[in-house]
Amino acid sequence: MTTVLAGIGHALGFAFAMLWEILWALILGFALSGVVQAVVSKRQMSRLLPDDSPRTLAIACALGAASSSCSYAAVALARSIFRKGANFTAAMAFEFASTNLVVELSIIMILVLGWPFAAAEFFGGLSMVAILALLFRAFLRRELVEEARRQADRGLVGSMEGHAEMDMSVTEGTLWQRITSARGFTAISHYFVMDWVAVWRDVAGGLLLAGALAAWVPERFWQSFFLVGHPLVAMIWGPLVGPFVAMLSFVCSIGNVPLAAVLWNGGISFGGVISFIFADLIVLPILNIYRKYYGMRMTWFLLWTSYVSMALAGLAVELLFLALGFVPSQRQAIVMEPHVTFNYTTVLNLVFFALAAVLVVQFMRTGGPRMLRMMNQPAPPGHAGPSHHHDRS
């Protein structure tokens, strides 16, 4: 019993140490995301995504990058804009960009894994969307889209429905005026807190799982599983198996990053790390939501096209970054020892704690708890979040 308790304590210690190392970056990332969402309106998305042309897909990626990093909210919002008339391929491009091209993911990846991984995630994300669009153009039939649209119009509840529908953006005035206005500050605080509420389970789950694996799974297991002794085979095997590991982990969004650090230190290939992080949109709970939203036939279609896109994008990034000499030669991702010291990380955490406190206070003062109760409920027709509420001004 003592040994078991000691092992659990060690795993929890790893998880807490990793959280302490990345906490300031999480706060910064969600604050920046809140700023972007506060000045980018969701109302025009459907009209901006009428087809699957390269220009429209580029707009979809830009809109996705300006959206929430929560996988569940991204899936719900993609269905919403699809129901309002957006092209299905463009809606899926938006969805993938929402979880793979957002600023908070890049910050955490730089901090935990290093800049080459963040750069690979960005270029690989664009490549994945391009591959997905090509697969859709080649294999997606109109009758399947229409079947999915009929299922989507049934309005079955998935997750984060209300969060996806809320539009608190400020569109009047210059960009700086929108950000610094009272309404803009309130919108930023609401997005900040609600994005935290949306992803905290994934972040906590990812940290706990990463801590458990770091503490309990011997390195030789990972080296054997990822075929470290066969470098050429491992380079191909990593992107193929990475999405399957992600699917079984049940962890979405930026919660994948701490686990990716454990896998990288354990021997998975560079491209395998990228395809693993990409796969947050085909974990089993998300697939079940696809089934509710679009029906079983479209769910299978999304599963295999997404998997192929993730694996090919991971392999492409591996080959490109290997050719450029950007693949790290040392496996030194941050999986912290379970202790906290007073250093620059502690100072940054204290500074950003203060920022978070300011935003939370503003959130509480301006009707935030009421909005939280609506996050997992389908929004009423015509509802646009607190933009119509006097507390925002």
C-alpha positions in Angstrom: 0.0 0.0 0.0 2.8 2.4 0.9 4.5 1.8 -2.5 1.2 2.4 -4.3 0.6 5.7 -2.4 4.1 6.8 -3.1 3.7 6.1 -6.8 0.4 8.1 -6.8 2.1 10.9 -5.0 5.0 10.9 -7.5 2.6 11.0 -10.4 0.6 13.9 -8.9 3.9 15.7 -8.2 4.9 15.4 -11.8 1.5 16.7 -12.9 1.6 19.7 -10.5 5.2 20.6 -11.5 4.3 20.6 -15.2 1.2 22.8 -14.5 3.4 25.2 -12.5 5.8 25.4 -15.4 3.2 26.3 -18.0 0.6 28.1 -16.0 1.6 31.7 -16.9 1.7 30.7 -20.6 -1.8 29.2 -20.3 -3.1 32.5 -18.8 -1.3 34.6 -21.4 -2.6 32.4 -24.2 -6.2 32.5 -23.1 -6.0 36.2 -22.5 -4.7 36.8 -26.1 -7.4 34.4 -27.4 -10.0 36.4 -25.5 -8.7 39.7 -27.1 -8.9 38.2 -30.6 -12.4 36.7 -30.1 -13.6 40.0 -28.7 -12.9 41.8 -31.9 -13.7 39.0 -34.4 -17.5 38.5 -34.9 -18.9 35.0 -35.4 -22.0 36.5 -37.2 -20.3 36.8 -40.6 -18.6 33.4 -40.6 -21.3 31.5 -42.6 -21.3 34.2 -45.3 -17.6 34.1 -45.5 -17.4 30.3 -46.1 -19.7 29.7 -49.1 -17.5 27.1 -50.9 -14.3 25.1 -50.7 -12.1 27.3 -52.8 -8.5 28.0 -51.6 -9.4 31.5 -50.7 -12.4 30.4 -48.6 -10.3 27.7 -46.9 -7.7 30.3 -46.1 -10.4 32.5 -44.5 -11.7 29.4 -42.6 -8.2 28.8 -41.2 -7.9 32.5 -40.2 -11.3 32.5 -38.5 -10.4 29.2 -36.8 -7.1 30.5 -35.5 -9.0 33.5 -34.0 -11.5 31.2 -32.3 -11.5 29.1 -29.1 -9.1 26.3 -28.6 -11.7 24.0 -27.0 -12.2 21.0 -29.2 -15.8 20.6 -28.2 -16.7 24.2 -28.8 -14.9 24.1 -32.2 -17.0 21.0 -33.2 -20.2 22.7 -32.0 -19.4 26.0 -33.8 -18.5 24.2 -37.0 -22.0 22.5 -37.0 -23.6 25.9 -36.3 -22.0 27.6 -39.3 -22.7 24.6 -41.5 -26.4 24.8 -40.5 -26.4 28.5 -41.4 -25.2 27.8 -44.9 -21.4 27.4 -44.8 -19.8 24.9 -47.0 -19.1 21.6 -45.2 -15.5 21.4 -46.2 -14.9 25.0 -45.1 -16.7 24.3 -41.8 -14.3 21.4 -41.2 -11.3 23.5 -42.1 -12.5 26.1 -39.6 -12.9 23.4 -37.0 -9.4 21.9 -37.4 -7.8 25.4 -37.4 -9.7 26.2 -34.1 -7.7 23.6 -32.2 -4.4 23.5 -34.1 -3.6 27.1 -35.2 -4.6 29.0 -32.0 -2.0 31.1 -30.2 -2.3 29.4 -26.8 -1.3 26.0 -28.3 1.8 27.6 -29.9 2.8 29.2 -26.6 2.5 26.0 -24.6 4.3 23.9 -27.3 7.2 26.4 -27.4 7.5 26.2 -23.6 7.1 22.5 -23.2 8.5 21.0 -26.5 10.4 23.8 -28.1 9.9 26.1 -31.1 10.5 23.5 -33.8 7.4 21.7 -32.6 5.3 24.9 -32.6 6.5 25.7 -36.1 5.7 22.1 -37.3 2.3 22.3 -35.7 1.5 25.5 -37.7 2.9 24.3 -41.1 1.5 20.8 -40.5 -1.9 22.2 -39.6 -2.1 24.1 -42.8 -0.9 21.0 -44.7 -3.5 18.9 -42.9 -6.3 21.2 -43.9 -5.1 21.1 -47.5 -5.0 17.3 -47.6 -8.4 17.1 -45.9 -9.8 19.4 -48.6 -8.4 17.3 -51.4 -9.8 14.1 -49.8 -13.2 15.8 -49.5 -13.1 17.0 -53.1 -12.2 13.5 -54.3 -14.5 11.4 -52.1 -17.2 13.5 -50.4 -20.5 13.0 -52.3 -23.3 15.5 -52.3 -25.9 13.0 -51.0 -23.7 12.4 -47.9 -23.5 16.1 -47.3 -27.2 16.5 -47.6 -27.8 13.5 -45.3 -25.4 15.2 -42.8 -27.2 18.5 -43.1 -30.6 16.8 -42.4 -29.1 15.2 -39.3 -27.5 18.5 -38.2 -30.8 20.3 -38.6 -32.3 18.0 -36.0 -30.3 19.9 -33.4 -29.3 17.0 -31.2 -27.2 18.2 -28.2 -23.5 17.5 -28.2 -21.3 19.6 -25.9 -20.5 23.3 -25.5 -23.5 24.3 -27.6 -24.1 27.6 -25.8 -20.4 28.4 -25.8 -20.2 27.9 -29.5 -23.2 30.2 -30.2 -22.2 33.1 -27.9 -21.0 36.1 -29.8 -19.7 38.9 -27.5 -17.5 40.6 -30.1 -17.3 44.4 -30.4 -17.4 45.6 -34.0 -17.6 49.4 -33.6 -14.5 51.7 -33.8 -10.9 51.0 -34.5 -9.2 47.8 -33.3 -7.6 49.6 -30.3 -10.9 51.2 -29.4 -12.6 47.9 -29.4 -10.0 46.3 -27.1 -9.8 49.2 -24.7 -13.5 50.0 -24.5 -15.6 48.9 -21.5 -17.6 46.5 -23.7 -14.4 45.1 -25.2 -12.8 44.6 -21.7 -16.0 42.8 -20.6 -16.0 40.6 -23.7 -12.3 39.7 -23.2 -13.0 38.7 -19.5 -16.0 36.6 -20.6 -14.1 34.7 -23.3 -11.1 34.3 -21.0 -13.1 32.6 -18.2 -15.4 30.6 -20.4 -12.5 29.2 -22.5 -10.8 28.2 -19.2 -14.0 26.5 -18.1 -14.3 24.8 -21.5 -10.8 23.2 -21.5 -9.9 22.8 -17.8 -10.9 19.1 -17.8 -8.7 18.4 -20.8 -5.7 20.3 -19.3 -6.1 18.6 -16.0 -6.6 15.2 -17.6 -3.6 15.7 -19.9 -1.4 16.7 -16.9 -2.5 13.8 -14.7 -2.1 11.3 -17.5 1.3 12.7 -18.5 2.3 12.6 -14.8 1.2 9.0 -14.4 3.0 7.9 -17.6 6.2 9.8 -16.7 6.2 8.3 -13.2 5.1 4.7 -13.9 5.8 3.7 -17.5 9.5 2.8 -18.1 11.3 4.4 -20.9 12.1 1.0 -22.5 8.4 0.4 -23.1 8.1 3.5 -25.2 11.3 2.8 -27.0 10.0 -0.6 -27.9 6.5 0.6 -28.9 7.9 3.4 -31.1 10.5 1.2 -32.7 13.4 3.4 -31.7 15.9 0.7 -32.7 14.7 1.1 -36.4 15.0 4.8 -37.2 13.6 4.7 -40.8 10.7 2.5 -39.8 10.1 4.6 -36.7 9.9 7.8 -38.8 6.9 6.3 -40.7 5.4 4.4 -37.7 5.2 7.5 -35.5 2.7 9.5 -37.6 0.7 6.3 -38.2 0.3 5.4 -34.5 0.3 8.9 -33.0 -3.5 9.5 -33.7 -4.4 6.1 -32.3 -2.6 6.9 -29.0 -4.5 10.2 -28.9 -7.8 8.5 -29.6 -7.4 6.2 -26.6 -6.1 8.9 -24.3 -9.5 10.8 -24.4 -7.6 14.1 -24.0 -8.3 17.0 -26.3 -7.0 20.4 -27.1 -3.9 21.7 -25.3 -4.2 19.0 -22.7 -2.4 16.8 -25.3 0.8 18.8 -25.1 2.1 17.5 -21.7 1.4 13.9 -22.8 3.1 14.7 -26.1 6.2 15.7 -24.1 6.2 12.3 -22.4 5.9 10.5 -25.7 8.7 12.5 -27.3 11.0 11.8 -24.4 10.0 8.1 -24.7 11.0 7.9 -28.4 8.1 8.7 -30.7 9.2 10.4 -33.9 9.0 14.2 -34.5 6.2 13.7 -37.0 4.5 11.3 -34.6 4.3 14.0 -32.0 2.6 16.3 -34.5 0.1 13.8 -35.7 -0.7 12.9 -32.1 -1.5 16.5 -31.2 -3.6 16.9 -34.4 -5.8 14.0 -33.4 -7.7 15.8 -30.7 -10.6 16.0 -33.1 -11.0 12.2 -33.5 -10.9 11.2 -29.8 -13.8 8.9 -28.9 -16.0 11.5 -27.2 -15.7 13.8 -30.3 -16.6 10.9 -32.6 -19.7 10.3 -30.6 -20.6 14.0 -31.0 -20.0 13.6 -34.8 -22.5 10.7 -34.7 -25.1 12.9 -33.1 -24.4 15.9 -35.3 -24.0 14.3 -38.7 -25.0 10.6 -38.6 -22.9 7.5 -38.6 -22.0 7.5 -42.3 -20.5 11.0 -42.1 -18.8 10.1 -38.8 -16.9 7.2 -40.5 -16.0 9.5 -43.4 -14.7 12.2 -41.0 -12.7 9.5 -39.1 -10.8 8.0 -42.0 -10.2 11.3 -43.9 -9.1 13.0 -40.7 -6.8 10.1 -39.8 -5.2 10.0 -43.3 -4.8 13.8 -43.2 -3.1 13.8 -39.8 -0.8 10.9 -40.6 0.3 12.4 -44.0 0.7 15.9 -42.5 2.8 14.5 -39.7 5.0 12.5 -42.1 5.4 15.6 -44.4 6.4 17.8 -41.5 8.9 15.1 -40.4 10.6 15.0 -43.8 10.6 18.7 -44.3 12.0 19.6 -40.9 14.5 16.8 -41.2 15.7 18.2 -44.5 15.9 21.7 -43.0 17.8 20.4 -39.9 15.1 21.6 -37.5 14.3 18.2 -35.9 15.8 18.4 -32.3 18.6 15.9 -31.8 18.0 15.7 -28.0 14.8 14.5 -26.4 14.5 17.0 -23.6 10.9 18.0 -23.5 9.9 19.5 -20.2 8.5 16.8 -17.9 9.4 18.5 -14.6 10.6 16.9 -11.4 8.0 17.3 -8.7 9.3 20.4 -7.0 8.8 24.2 -7.3 11.6 26.8 -6.8 11.6 30.6 -6.8 12.7 31.5 -10.3 11.5 33.4 -13.4 8.6 30.9 -13.8 7.4 31.7 -10.3 7.6 35.5 -11.0 5.7 35.1 -14.3 3.0 33.0 -12.6 2.5 35.6 -10.0 2.2 38.4 -12.6 -0.2 36.5 -14.7 -2.2 35.3 -11.7 -2.8 39.0 -11.1 -4.0 39.5 -14.7 -6.3 36.5 -14.3 -7.7 37.8 -11.1 -8.6 41.2 -12.8 -10.3 39.4 -15.7 -12.2 37.0 -13.3 -13.4 40.0 -11.2 -14.7 41.7 -14.3 -16.4 38.5 -15.4 -18.1 38.2 -12.1 -19.2 41.8 -12.1 -20.8 41.7 -15.6 -23.1 38.7 -15.6 -20.5 36.0 -16.0 -22.1 33.3 -13.8 -25.3 33.6 -15.9 -23.3 33.0 -19.1 -21.6 30.0 -17.5 -24.9 28.3 -16.9 -25.7 28.6 -20.6 -22.4 27.1 -21.9 -23.7 23.6 -22.3 -27.2 24.5 -23.4 -28.3 25.1 -27.0 -28.6 28.9 -27.5 -32.1 30.2 -28.1 -32.8 31.4 -31.7 -31.3 34.8 -32.3 -29.2 34.7 -29.1 -25.8 36.3 -29.4 -24.4 36.2 -26.0 -24.1 39.2 -23.6 -23.8 41.7 -26.4 -27.4 42.6 -25.7 -27.0 42.8 -22.0 -26.5 46.1 -20.2 -23.7 44.7 -18.1 -21.4 44.8 -21.0 -21.3 48.6 -21.3 
